[in-house]
């Protein structure tokens, strides 16, 4: 069953707020990374590259948690728990969109070594539960 994001949370995700994504390592321990985020309806979108730890973790176990915490409201947060689906389709377009959102520049302008990153992956997270104060 899909959980709905509140309008306040949707609005926040549409701003350049950083989020932390937690995945599960092969030994069961957590792995957490701060990332840029976008939204497509109720789904949360993250960009990564093939071969990175979070990509490997999510291919093995798609369970994921994303924590959203506005920097100017440290006691306000949302935890979005769900499952991730990964695809390389649209990967470059997503990282370019995110880069403009967060830096005002294309990804190639922001990160001149971007072409050496490898194939970009779209991580689409469908919320199953949302907890917190947003």
C-alpha angles and dihedrals in degrees: 000000000000120000121219123237115228117245089246091054092046090051091049093049088053090061125072093270116150118230134193119231120203121202132175120256121219089259091052096254120128125258117198129191132178109232146168115258141202132183133226107188105301094342123097118220126208128177126220138145134255110270099026116128095249091050092051092045093050094048089054097040118010095197110118143166126208120195117202116195122166110228091225094049105045094172093054119081147141128214113206113197120190150109128289130224117196131208137159090214108109092006097130092044091053095050090048091050091048093047092054090047094051104029107017089238136094113262092251090054093046095044111026091187090055093114089064094057096088129233114343118234128207111218108201112194118196109201116236096172134008121198134173138060101304 
